[in-house]
Amino acid sequence: MKITQSQQRAFIRLFTASNWKQRLSALIIVALAIWSWTNQTPSAPGAITANSTVTGEVVSVADGDTITLLDQDKKQYKLRLAYIDAPEKAMPFGQAAKQQLSELVYRQEVTAHIDEVDRYGRGVARIEKDQRDINLAQLSAGYAWHYTQYARKSQSGADFAAYEAAQAAAQQQQKGLWADANPTPPWDWRKSNR
């Protein structure tokens, strides 16, 4: 949001003008400036919108459920994998979850179906590579929990059931974090480490 000199003068004139015509003129300029600022389309690289799709190369894996994607226009998108929650990097299995996700998508072309934008400005997305659900793959490998608290709100019934079954199978086979007798869910770990 850049303020031009004429907008600055209009703002000052709004409060200092001696007659109503000058004040009205200044008010119109200020109102138009405010309207244009609030109706601008985001032009920053990686501006994310809900219910959109982005395709590109994964250039970074931050942890077991967060990636950065670079599209063909060289715009970067920070994305969090929807419906799952992986261990934080400092948690047991956190580095292993990051490594597993890296093996699946790092330097690979993926498609991100963005469901929403979270409070940190990240796209919450379903990641697909070669028609494979990467979010589900993290669950199947035992490196994430099905984040049912959020999944119940927007995940389809069939997908919800598939994610639940993948987590149950990983638990039964003691894959990944399920090798631990009593793994701590990341939401509990975050709460206790605030």
C-alpha positions in Angstrom: 0.0 0.0 0.0 1.8 3.1 -1.2 0.5 6.6 -0.5 1.0 9.1 -3.3 1.8 12.8 -2.6 -1.7 13.9 -3.9 -3.3 11.5 -1.4 -1.1 12.9 1.4 -2.1 16.4 0.5 -5.8 15.4 0.3 -5.6 13.9 3.8 -4.0 17.0 5.3 -6.5 19.2 3.4 -9.4 17.1 4.8 -8.6 18.5 8.3 -7.2 22.0 7.4 -9.3 23.3 4.5 -11.1 26.5 5.2 -14.2 25.7 3.1 -16.5 22.8 2.6 -15.7 22.4 -1.2 -12.0 21.7 -0.4 -12.9 19.3 2.4 -15.4 17.5 0.2 -12.8 17.2 -2.6 -10.2 15.9 -0.2 -12.7 13.5 1.3 -13.4 12.0 -2.1 -9.7 11.5 -2.9 -9.1 9.9 0.5 -12.2 7.6 0.1 -11.1 6.5 -3.4 -7.6 5.8 -2.1 -8.9 3.7 0.7 -11.3 1.9 -1.6 -8.4 1.1 -4.1 -6.2 -0.3 -1.2 -8.9 -2.6 0.1 -9.9 -3.9 -3.4 -6.4 -4.7 -4.6 -5.7 -8.2 -5.9 -2.7 -9.6 -4.0 0.3 -9.5 -6.4 2.9 -10.8 -4.0 4.6 -14.0 -5.1 2.9 -17.0 -3.7 -0.5 -15.2 -2.9 -2.7 -18.1 -2.0 -6.5 -18.4 -2.3 -8.9 -21.0 -1.1 -10.4 -23.4 -3.5 -7.6 -23.1 -6.0 -5.0 -25.4 -7.6 -1.3 -24.8 -8.0 1.2 -27.0 -9.8 4.9 -26.9 -9.5 8.1 -28.3 -8.1 8.6 -28.8 -4.3 11.7 -26.8 -3.5 11.6 -27.2 0.3 10.3 -29.6 2.9 10.0 -27.8 6.3 8.7 -30.7 8.3 6.5 -33.8 7.9 3.5 -31.7 6.8 4.8 -28.5 5.3 6.3 -27.8 1.9 7.2 -24.9 -0.3 6.2 -25.2 -4.0 7.6 -23.2 -6.9 5.3 -22.7 -9.8 6.2 -22.1 -13.5 6.1 -18.4 -12.9 8.7 -18.7 -10.1 6.2 -17.9 -7.4 6.6 -19.7 -4.1 3.7 -21.2 -2.1 4.0 -22.3 1.5 1.7 -25.2 1.9 0.5 -27.3 4.9 -0.8 -30.8 4.1 -4.5 -30.9 4.9 -6.2 -33.4 7.2 -2.9 -34.7 8.8 -0.6 -33.5 11.6 3.0 -34.8 11.6 5.3 -34.7 14.6 7.1 -31.3 15.0 10.8 -31.4 14.1 11.9 -31.4 17.8 9.6 -34.3 18.6 10.4 -37.9 18.4 10.0 -39.0 14.8 9.9 -35.4 13.7 13.0 -35.6 11.5 11.9 -39.0 10.2 8.5 -37.6 9.2 10.3 -34.7 7.3 12.6 -37.3 5.6 9.7 -39.4 4.6 7.9 -36.4 3.0 11.1 -35.4 1.3 11.5 -38.8 -0.3 7.9 -38.5 -1.6 8.0 -35.0 -3.0 11.3 -33.1 -2.8 12.3 -31.8 -6.3 9.2 -33.5 -7.7 6.3 -31.9 -9.6 3.1 -32.0 -7.6 -0.4 -30.5 -7.7 -1.8 -28.8 -4.7 -5.5 -28.5 -4.2 -5.8 -25.7 -1.7 -8.9 -26.0 0.5 -8.3 -22.9 2.7 -5.6 -20.5 3.9 -4.6 -20.8 7.5 -3.9 -18.0 10.0 -0.2 -18.1 9.0 -1.0 -17.4 5.4 -0.2 -21.0 4.3 -2.3 -22.9 1.9 -3.9 -25.9 3.5 -3.7 -28.4 0.6 -4.2 -31.9 -0.6 -1.0 -32.7 -2.4 -1.1 -35.1 -5.4 1.9 -36.6 -7.3 1.2 -38.9 -10.2 -2.4 -39.3 -9.0 -1.2 -40.4 -5.5 -2.5 -38.7 -2.4 0.7 -37.6 -0.6 -1.2 -36.6 2.6 -2.6 -40.2 2.8 0.9 -41.6 2.0 2.3 -39.8 5.1 -0.4 -41.5 7.2 0.2 -44.9 5.6 3.9 -44.7 6.3 3.1 -44.0 10.0 4.5 -40.4 10.0 1.4 -38.4 10.8 -1.9 -38.5 12.6 -5.2 -38.1 10.9 -6.2 -34.6 12.1 -9.8 -35.5 12.7 -10.6 -32.2 14.5 -10.2 -30.4 11.2 -11.0 -33.2 8.8 -14.5 -33.7 10.1 -15.3 -30.1 8.9 -14.4 -30.5 5.3 -13.0 -33.9 4.3 -15.3 -36.1 2.2 -16.7 -39.1 3.9 -14.9 -41.5 1.6 -11.5 -39.8 2.2 -12.2 -39.5 5.9 -12.7 -43.3 6.0 -9.6 -44.0 3.9 -7.4 -41.8 6.2 -8.8 -43.5 9.3 -8.1 -46.9 7.8 -4.5 -45.9 6.8 -3.8 -44.7 10.3 -5.2 -47.8 11.9 -3.1 -50.0 9.6 0.0 -48.1 10.4 -0.7 -48.4 14.1 -1.4 -52.1 13.8 1.9 -52.7 11.9 3.8 -50.3 14.2 5.1 -48.3 11.3 6.9 -45.0 11.8 5.9 -43.2 15.0 3.6 -46.0 15.9 6.7 -48.0 16.9 6.5 -45.9 20.1 4.2 -47.5 22.6 2.5 -44.2 23.4 3.3 -41.5 20.8 2.4 -37.9 21.8 0.2 -36.2 19.2 1.7 -32.9 18.0 -1.3 -30.8 19.1 -0.7 -32.0 22.7 3.1 -31.5 22.4 2.5 -27.9 21.1 0.1 -27.2 24.0 2.6 -28.4 26.6 5.5 -26.5 25.0 3.9 -23.0 24.8 
